[in-house]
Amino acid sequence: MLLHLSTWPEIEAQLKRSSAIVVPIGSNEQHGPTGLLGTDWLCPEIIAHEAQKGADLLVAPTFNIG
């Protein structure tokens, strides 16, 4: 379940089922002329979104630093 796409009642129900919350974290930095600036936060975000499909997880918005 994605936190930012959920209502408070949905979140409350989710937390009664499972207290697992994932907060993807990564930096925002340069990776050369052909690398994406968001590489270091996109990877954890994609992994967290895929993990929540097969598990009872609440995924918070990605916290990107930099």
Distance bins in CASP14 RR format, pairs under 12 A and 6 or more apart:
PFRMAT RR
TARGET T0000
AUTHOR 0000-0000-0000
RMODE 2
METHOD distances of the structure
MODEL  1
1 7 0 0 0 0 0 1 0 0 0 0 0
1 10 1 0 0 1 0 0 0 0 0 0 0
1 11 1 0 0 1 0 0 0 0 0 0 0
1 12 0 0 0 0 0 1 0 0 0 0 0
1 13 0 0 0 0 1 0 0 0 0 0 0
1 14 1 0 1 0 0 0 0 0 0 0 0
1 15 0 0 0 0 1 0 0 0 0 0 0
1 17 0 0 0 0 1 0 0 0 0 0 0
1 18 0 0 0 0 1 0 0 0 0 0 0
1 20 0 0 0 0 0 1 0 0 0 0 0
1 21 0 0 0 0 1 0 0 0 0 0 0
1 22 0 0 0 0 0 1 0 0 0 0 0
1 48 0 0 0 0 0 1 0 0 0 0 0
1 49 0 0 0 0 0 1 0 0 0 0 0
1 51 0 0 0 0 0 1 0 0 0 0 0
1 52 1 0 0 1 0 0 0 0 0 0 0
1 53 0 0 0 0 0 1 0 0 0 0 0
1 54 0 0 0 0 0 1 0 0 0 0 0
1 55 0 0 0 0 0 1 0 0 0 0 0
1 56 0 0 0 0 1 0 0 0 0 0 0
1 57 1 0 0 1 0 0 0 0 0 0 0
1 58 1 0 1 0 0 0 0 0 0 0 0
1 59 1 0 0 1 0 0 0 0 0 0 0
1 60 0 0 0 0 0 1 0 0 0 0 0
2 10 0 0 0 0 0 1 0 0 0 0 0
2 11 0 0 0 0 0 1 0 0 0 0 0
2 14 0 0 0 0 0 1 0 0 0 0 0
2 21 0 0 0 0 0 1 0 0 0 0 0
2 22 0 0 0 0 0 1 0 0 0 0 0
2 24 0 0 0 0 0 1 0 0 0 0 0
2 45 0 0 0 0 0 1 0 0 0 0 0
2 48 0 0 0 0 1 0 0 0 0 0 0
2 49 1 0 0 1 0 0 0 0 0 0 0
2 50 0 0 0 0 0 1 0 0 0 0 0
2 51 0 0 0 0 0 1 0 0 0 0 0
2 52 1 0 0 1 0 0 0 0 0 0 0
2 53 0 0 0 0 0 1 0 0 0 0 0
2 57 0 0 0 0 1 0 0 0 0 0 0
2 58 0 0 0 0 1 0 0 0 0 0 0
2 59 1 0 1 0 0 0 0 0 0 0 0
2 60 0 0 0 0 1 0 0 0 0 0 0
2 61 0 0 0 0 1 0 0 0 0 0 0
2 62 0 0 0 0 0 1 0 0 0 0 0
3 10 0 0 0 0 1 0 0 0 0 0 0
3 11 1 0 0 1 0 0 0 0 0 0 0
3 14 0 0 0 0 1 0 0 0 0 0 0
3 15 0 0 0 0 0 1 0 0 0 0 0
3 21 1 0 0 1 0 0 0 0 0 0 0
3 22 0 0 0 0 1 0 0 0 0 0 0
3 23 0 0 0 0 1 0 0 0 0 0 0
3 24 0 0 0 0 0 1 0 0 0 0 0
3 48 0 0 0 0 0 1 0 0 0 0 0
3 49 0 0 0 0 0 1 0 0 0 0 0
3 52 0 0 0 0 0 1 0 0 0 0 0
3 57 0 0 0 0 0 1 0 0 0 0 0
3 58 1 0 1 0 0 0 0 0 0 0 0
3 59 1 0 0 1 0 0 0 0 0 0 0
3 60 1 0 1 0 0 0 0 0 0 0 0
3 61 1 0 0 1 0 0 0 0 0 0 0
3 62 0 0 0 0 0 1 0 0 0 0 0
3 63 0 0 0 0 0 1 0 0 0 0 0
4 10 0 0 0 0 0 1 0 0 0 0 0
4 11 0 0 0 0 0 1 0 0 0 0 0
4 23 0 0 0 0 0 1 0 0 0 0 0
4 24 0 0 0 0 0 1 0 0 0 0 0
4 45 0 0 0 0 0 1 0 0 0 0 0
4 49 0 0 0 0 0 1 0 0 0 0 0
4 58 0 0 0 0 0 1 0 0 0 0 0
4 59 0 0 0 0 1 0 0 0 0 0 0
4 60 1 0 0 1 0 0 0 0 0 0 0
4 61 1 0 1 0 0 0 0 0 0 0 0
4 62 0 0 0 0 1 0 0 0 0 0 0
5 11 0 0 0 0 0 1 0 0 0 0 0
5 14 0 0 0 0 0 1 0 0 0 0 0
5 49 0 0 0 0 0 1 0 0 0 0 0
5 52 0 0 0 0 0 1 0 0 0 0 0
5 58 0 0 0 0 0 1 0 0 0 0 0
5 59 0 0 0 0 1 0 0 0 0 0 0
5 60 0 0 0 0 0 1 0 0 0 0 0
5 61 0 0 0 0 1 0 0 0 0 0 0
6 12 0 0 0 0 1 0 0 0 0 0 0
6 13 0 0 0 0 1 0 0 0 0 0 0
6 14 1 0 0 1 0 0 0 0 0 0 0
6 15 0 0 0 0 0 1 0 0 0 0 0
6 52 0 0 0 0 0 1 0 0 0 0 0
6 58 0 0 0 0 1 0 0 0 0 0 0
6 59 0 0 0 0 1 0 0 0 0 0 0
6 60 0 0 0 0 0 1 0 0 0 0 0
6 61 0 0 0 0 0 1 0 0 0 0 0
7 13 0 0 0 0 1 0 0 0 0 0 0
7 14 0 0 0 0 0 1 0 0 0 0 0
8 14 0 0 0 0 0 1 0 0 0 0 0
8 15 0 0 0 0 0 1 0 0 0 0 0
9 15 0 0 0 0 0 1 0 0 0 0 0
9 16 0 0 0 0 0 1 0 0 0 0 0
10 16 0 0 0 0 0 1 0 0 0 0 0
10 17 0 0 0 0 0 1 0 0 0 0 0
10 58 0 0 0 0 1 0 0 0 0 0 0
11 17 0 0 0 0 0 1 0 0 0 0 0
11 18 0 0 0 0 0 1 0 0 0 0 0
11 19 0 0 0 0 0 1 0 0 0 0 0
11 21 0 0 0 0 1 0 0 0 0 0 0
11 58 1 0 0 1 0 0 0 0 0 0 0
11 59 0 0 0 0 0 1 0 0 0 0 0
11 60 0 0 0 0 0 1 0 0 0 0 0
12 58 0 0 0 0 0 1 0 0 0 0 0
13 56 0 0 0 0 0 1 0 0 0 0 0
13 58 0 0 0 0 0 1 0 0 0 0 0
14 20 0 0 0 0 1 0 0 0 0 0 0
14 21 0 0 0 0 1 0 0 0 0 0 0
14 52 0 0 0 0 0 1 0 0 0 0 0
14 55 0 0 0 0 0 1 0 0 0 0 0
14 56 1 0 0 1 0 0 0 0 0 0 0
14 57 0 0 0 0 1 0 0 0 0 0 0
14 58 1 0 1 0 0 0 0 0 0 0 0
14 59 0 0 0 0 0 1 0 0 0 0 0
15 21 0 0 0 0 1 0 0 0 0 0 0
15 56 0 0 0 0 0 1 0 0 0 0 0
15 57 0 0 0 0 0 1 0 0 0 0 0
15 58 1 0 0 1 0 0 0 0 0 0 0
16 56 0 0 0 0 0 1 0 0 0 0 0
16 58 0 0 0 0 0 1 0 0 0 0 0
17 55 0 0 0 0 0 1 0 0 0 0 0
17 56 1 0 1 0 0 0 0 0 0 0 0
17 57 0 0 0 0 0 1 0 0 0 0 0
17 58 0 0 0 0 1 0 0 0 0 0 0
18 52 0 0 0 0 0 1 0 0 0 0 0
18 54 0 0 0 0 0 1 0 0 0 0 0
18 55 0 0 0 0 1 0 0 0 0 0 0
18 56 1 0 1 0 0 0 0 0 0 0 0
18 57 1 0 0 1 0 0 0 0 0 0 0
18 58 1 0 0 1 0 0 0 0 0 0 0
18 59 0 0 0 0 0 1 0 0 0 0 0
19 56 0 0 0 0 1 0 0 0 0 0 0
19 57 0 0 0 0 0 1 0 0 0 0 0
19 58 0 0 0 0 1 0 0 0 0 0 0
20 48 0 0 0 0 0 1 0 0 0 0 0
20 51 0 0 0 0 1 0 0 0 0 0 0
20 52 0 0 0 0 1 0 0 0 0 0 0
20 54 0 0 0 0 0 1 0 0 0 0 0
20 55 1 0 0 1 0 0 0 0 0 0 0
20 56 1 0 0 1 0 0 0 0 0 0 0
20 57 1 0 1 0 0 0 0 0 0 0 0
20 58 1 0 0 1 0 0 0 0 0 0 0
20 59 0 0 0 0 1 0 0 0 0 0 0
20 60 0 0 0 0 0 1 0 0 0 0 0
21 48 0 0 0 0 0 1 0 0 0 0 0
21 51 0 0 0 0 0 1 0 0 0 0 0
21 52 0 0 0 0 0 1 0 0 0 0 0
21 55 0 0 0 0 0 1 0 0 0 0 0
21 56 0 0 0 0 0 1 0 0 0 0 0
21 57 1 0 0 1 0 0 0 0 0 0 0
21 58 1 0 1 0 0 0 0 0 0 0 0
21 59 1 0 0 1 0 0 0 0 0 0 0
21 60 1 0 0 1 0 0 0 0 0 0 0
21 61 0 0 0 0 0 1 0 0 0 0 0
22 44 0 0 0 0 1 0 0 0 0 0 0
22 45 0 0 0 0 1 0 0 0 0 0 0
22 47 0 0 0 0 1 0 0 0 0 0 0
22 48 1 0 1 0 0 0 0 0 0 0 0
22 49 0 0 0 0 1 0 0 0 0 0 0
22 50 0 0 0 0 0 1 0 0 0 0 0
22 51 1 0 0 1 0 0 0 0 0 0 0
22 52 1 0 0 1 0 0 0 0 0 0 0
22 55 0 0 0 0 1 0 0 0 0 0 0
22 56 0 0 0 0 0 1 0 0 0 0 0
22 57 1 0 1 0 0 0 0 0 0 0 0
22 58 1 0 0 1 0 0 0 0 0 0 0
22 59 1 0 1 0 0 0 0 0 0 0 0
22 60 1 0 0 1 0 0 0 0 0 0 0
22 61 0 0 0 0 0 1 0 0 0 0 0
22 62 0 0 0 0 0 1 0 0 0 0 0
22 63 0 0 0 0 0 1 0 0 0 0 0
23 41 0 0 0 0 0 1 0 0 0 0 0
23 44 0 0 0 0 1 0 0 0 0 0 0
23 45 0 0 0 0 0 1 0 0 0 0 0
23 48 0 0 0 0 1 0 0 0 0 0 0
23 57 0 0 0 0 0 1 0 0 0 0 0
23 58 0 0 0 0 1 0 0 0 0 0 0
23 59 0 0 0 0 1 0 0 0 0 0 0
23 60 1 0 1 0 0 0 0 0 0 0 0
23 61 0 0 0 0 1 0 0 0 0 0 0
23 62 1 0 0 1 0 0 0 0 0 0 0
23 63 1 0 1 0 0 0 0 0 0 0 0
23 64 0 0 0 0 0 1 0 0 0 0 0
24 38 0 0 0 0 0 1 0 0 0 0 0
24 40 0 0 0 0 0 1 0 0 0 0 0
24 41 1 0 0 1 0 0 0 0 0 0 0
24 42 0 0 0 0 1 0 0 0 0 0 0
24 43 0 0 0 0 1 0 0 0 0 0 0
24 44 1 1 0 0 0 0 0 0 0 0 0
24 45 1 0 1 0 0 0 0 0 0 0 0
24 46 0 0 0 0 1 0 0 0 0 0 0
24 47 1 0 0 1 0 0 0 0 0 0 0
24 48 1 0 1 0 0 0 0 0 0 0 0
24 49 0 0 0 0 1 0 0 0 0 0 0
24 50 0 0 0 0 0 1 0 0 0 0 0
24 51 0 0 0 0 1 0 0 0 0 0 0
24 52 0 0 0 0 0 1 0 0 0 0 0
24 57 0 0 0 0 0 1 0 0 0 0 0
24 59 1 0 0 1 0 0 0 0 0 0 0
24 60 1 0 0 1 0 0 0 0 0 0 0
24 61 0 0 0 0 1 0 0 0 0 0 0
24 62 1 0 1 0 0 0 0 0 0 0 0
24 63 1 0 0 1 0 0 0 0 0 0 0
24 64 0 0 0 0 1 0 0 0 0 0 0
24 65 0 0 0 0 0 1 0 0 0 0 0
25 40 0 0 0 0 1 0 0 0 0 0 0
25 41 1 0 0 1 0 0 0 0 0 0 0
25 42 0 0 0 0 0 1 0 0 0 0 0
25 43 0 0 0 0 0 1 0 0 0 0 0
25 44 1 0 0 1 0 0 0 0 0 0 0
25 45 0 0 0 0 1 0 0 0 0 0 0
25 47 0 0 0 0 0 1 0 0 0 0 0
25 48 0 0 0 0 1 0 0 0 0 0 0
25 60 0 0 0 0 1 0 0 0 0 0 0
25 61 0 0 0 0 0 1 0 0 0 0 0
25 62 1 0 0 1 0 0 0 0 0 0 0
25 63 1 0 1 0 0 0 0 0 0 0 0
25 64 1 0 0 1 0 0 0 0 0 0 0
25 65 1 0 0 1 0 0 0 0 0 0 0
25 66 0 0 0 0 0 1 0 0 0 0 0
26 37 0 0 0 0 0 1 0 0 0 0 0
26 38 0 0 0 0 1 0 0 0 0 0 0
26 39 0 0 0 0 1 0 0 0 0 0 0
26 40 1 0 1 0 0 0 0 0 0 0 0
26 41 1 1 0 0 0 0 0 0 0 0 0
26 42 0 0 0 0 1 0 0 0 0 0 0
26 43 0 0 0 0 1 0 0 0 0 0 0
26 44 1 0 1 0 0 0 0 0 0 0 0
26 45 0 0 0 0 1 0 0 0 0 0 0
26 46 0 0 0 0 0 1 0 0 0 0 0
26 47 0 0 0 0 0 1 0 0 0 0 0
26 48 0 0 0 0 0 1 0 0 0 0 0
26 62 1 0 0 1 0 0 0 0 0 0 0
26 63 1 0 0 1 0 0 0 0 0 0 0
26 64 1 0 1 0 0 0 0 0 0 0 0
26 65 1 0 0 1 0 0 0 0 0 0 0
26 66 0 0 0 0 1 0 0 0 0 0 0
27 37 0 0 0 0 1 0 0 0 0 0 0
27 38 0 0 0 0 1 0 0 0 0 0 0
27 39 0 0 0 0 1 0 0 0 0 0 0
27 40 1 0 1 0 0 0 0 0 0 0 0
27 41 1 0 0 1 0 0 0 0 0 0 0
27 42 0 0 0 0 0 1 0 0 0 0 0
27 43 0 0 0 0 0 1 0 0 0 0 0
27 44 0 0 0 0 0 1 0 0 0 0 0
27 62 0 0 0 0 0 1 0 0 0 0 0
27 63 0 0 0 0 0 1 0 0 0 0 0
27 64 1 0 0 1 0 0 0 0 0 0 0
27 65 1 0 1 0 0 0 0 0 0 0 0
27 66 1 0 1 0 0 0 0 0 0 0 0
28 36 0 0 0 0 1 0 0 0 0 0 0
28 37 1 0 1 0 0 0 0 0 0 0 0
28 38 1 0 1 0 0 0 0 0 0 0 0
28 39 0 0 0 0 1 0 0 0 0 0 0
28 40 1 0 0 1 0 0 0 0 0 0 0
28 41 1 0 0 1 0 0 0 0 0 0 0
28 42 0 0 0 0 1 0 0 0 0 0 0
28 45 0 0 0 0 0 1 0 0 0 0 0
28 62 0 0 0 0 0 1 0 0 0 0 0
28 63 0 0 0 0 0 1 0 0 0 0 0
28 64 1 0 1 0 0 0 0 0 0 0 0
28 65 1 0 0 1 0 0 0 0 0 0 0
28 66 1 0 1 0 0 0 0 0 0 0 0
29 35 0 0 0 0 0 1 0 0 0 0 0
29 36 0 0 0 0 0 1 0 0 0 0 0
29 37 1 0 0 1 0 0 0 0 0 0 0
29 38 1 0 0 1 0 0 0 0 0 0 0
29 39 0 0 0 0 1 0 0 0 0 0 0
29 40 1 0 0 1 0 0 0 0 0 0 0
29 41 0 0 0 0 1 0 0 0 0 0 0
29 64 0 0 0 0 1 0 0 0 0 0 0
29 65 0 0 0 0 1 0 0 0 0 0 0
29 66 1 0 0 1 0 0 0 0 0 0 0
30 36 0 0 0 0 1 0 0 0 0 0 0
30 37 1 0 0 1 0 0 0 0 0 0 0
30 38 0 0 0 0 1 0 0 0 0 0 0
30 39 0 0 0 0 1 0 0 0 0 0 0
30 40 0 0 0 0 0 1 0 0 0 0 0
30 66 0 0 0 0 0 1 0 0 0 0 0
31 37 1 0 0 1 0 0 0 0 0 0 0
31 38 0 0 0 0 1 0 0 0 0 0 0
31 39 1 0 1 0 0 0 0 0 0 0 0
31 40 0 0 0 0 1 0 0 0 0 0 0
31 41 0 0 0 0 0 1 0 0 0 0 0
31 42 0 0 0 0 0 1 0 0 0 0 0
31 43 0 0 0 0 0 1 0 0 0 0 0
32 39 0 0 0 0 0 1 0 0 0 0 0
35 42 0 0 0 0 0 1 0 0 0 0 0
36 42 1 0 0 1 0 0 0 0 0 0 0
36 43 0 0 0 0 0 1 0 0 0 0 0
37 64 0 0 0 0 1 0 0 0 0 0 0
37 66 0 0 0 0 1 0 0 0 0 0 0
38 44 0 0 0 0 0 1 0 0 0 0 0
38 45 0 0 0 0 1 0 0 0 0 0 0
38 46 0 0 0 0 0 1 0 0 0 0 0
38 62 0 0 0 0 1 0 0 0 0 0 0
38 64 1 0 0 1 0 0 0 0 0 0 0
38 65 0 0 0 0 0 1 0 0 0 0 0
38 66 0 0 0 0 1 0 0 0 0 0 0
39 45 0 0 0 0 0 1 0 0 0 0 0
39 46 0 0 0 0 0 1 0 0 0 0 0
39 64 0 0 0 0 0 1 0 0 0 0 0
40 46 0 0 0 0 0 1 0 0 0 0 0
40 62 0 0 0 0 0 1 0 0 0 0 0
40 63 0 0 0 0 0 1 0 0 0 0 0
40 64 1 0 0 1 0 0 0 0 0 0 0
40 65 0 0 0 0 1 0 0 0 0 0 0
40 66 0 0 0 0 1 0 0 0 0 0 0
41 47 0 0 0 0 0 1 0 0 0 0 0
41 48 0 0 0 0 0 1 0 0 0 0 0
41 61 0 0 0 0 0 1 0 0 0 0 0
41 62 1 0 1 0 0 0 0 0 0 0 0
41 63 1 0 0 1 0 0 0 0 0 0 0
41 64 1 1 0 0 0 0 0 0 0 0 0
41 65 1 0 0 1 0 0 0 0 0 0 0
41 66 0 0 0 0 1 0 0 0 0 0 0
42 48 0 0 0 0 0 1 0 0 0 0 0
42 49 0 0 0 0 0 1 0 0 0 0 0
42 62 0 0 0 0 1 0 0 0 0 0 0
42 64 0 0 0 0 1 0 0 0 0 0 0
43 49 0 0 0 0 0 1 0 0 0 0 0
43 50 0 0 0 0 0 1 0 0 0 0 0
43 62 0 0 0 0 0 1 0 0 0 0 0
43 64 0 0 0 0 0 1 0 0 0 0 0
44 50 0 0 0 0 0 1 0 0 0 0 0
44 51 0 0 0 0 0 1 0 0 0 0 0
44 59 0 0 0 0 0 1 0 0 0 0 0
44 60 0 0 0 0 0 1 0 0 0 0 0
44 61 0 0 0 0 0 1 0 0 0 0 0
44 62 1 0 0 1 0 0 0 0 0 0 0
44 63 0 0 0 0 1 0 0 0 0 0 0
44 64 0 0 0 0 1 0 0 0 0 0 0
44 65 0 0 0 0 0 1 0 0 0 0 0
45 51 0 0 0 0 0 1 0 0 0 0 0
45 52 0 0 0 0 0 1 0 0 0 0 0
45 59 0 0 0 0 1 0 0 0 0 0 0
45 60 0 0 0 0 0 1 0 0 0 0 0
45 61 0 0 0 0 1 0 0 0 0 0 0
45 62 1 0 1 0 0 0 0 0 0 0 0
45 63 0 0 0 0 1 0 0 0 0 0 0
45 64 0 0 0 0 1 0 0 0 0 0 0
46 52 0 0 0 0 0 1 0 0 0 0 0
46 53 0 0 0 0 0 1 0 0 0 0 0
46 59 0 0 0 0 0 1 0 0 0 0 0
46 62 0 0 0 0 1 0 0 0 0 0 0
47 53 0 0 0 0 0 1 0 0 0 0 0
47 55 0 0 0 0 0 1 0 0 0 0 0
47 57 0 0 0 0 0 1 0 0 0 0 0
47 59 0 0 0 0 1 0 0 0 0 0 0
47 62 0 0 0 0 0 1 0 0 0 0 0
48 54 0 0 0 0 0 1 0 0 0 0 0
48 55 0 0 0 0 0 1 0 0 0 0 0
48 57 1 0 0 1 0 0 0 0 0 0 0
48 58 0 0 0 0 0 1 0 0 0 0 0
48 59 1 0 1 0 0 0 0 0 0 0 0
48 60 0 0 0 0 1 0 0 0 0 0 0
48 61 0 0 0 0 0 1 0 0 0 0 0
48 62 1 0 0 1 0 0 0 0 0 0 0
48 63 0 0 0 0 0 1 0 0 0 0 0
49 55 0 0 0 0 0 1 0 0 0 0 0
49 57 0 0 0 0 1 0 0 0 0 0 0
49 58 0 0 0 0 0 1 0 0 0 0 0
49 59 1 0 0 1 0 0 0 0 0 0 0
49 60 0 0 0 0 0 1 0 0 0 0 0
49 61 0 0 0 0 0 1 0 0 0 0 0
49 62 0 0 0 0 1 0 0 0 0 0 0
50 57 0 0 0 0 0 1 0 0 0 0 0
50 59 0 0 0 0 1 0 0 0 0 0 0
51 57 1 0 0 1 0 0 0 0 0 0 0
51 58 0 0 0 0 0 1 0 0 0 0 0
51 59 1 0 0 1 0 0 0 0 0 0 0
52 58 1 0 0 1 0 0 0 0 0 0 0
52 59 1 0 1 0 0 0 0 0 0 0 0
52 60 0 0 0 0 0 1 0 0 0 0 0
53 59 0 0 0 0 0 1 0 0 0 0 0
END
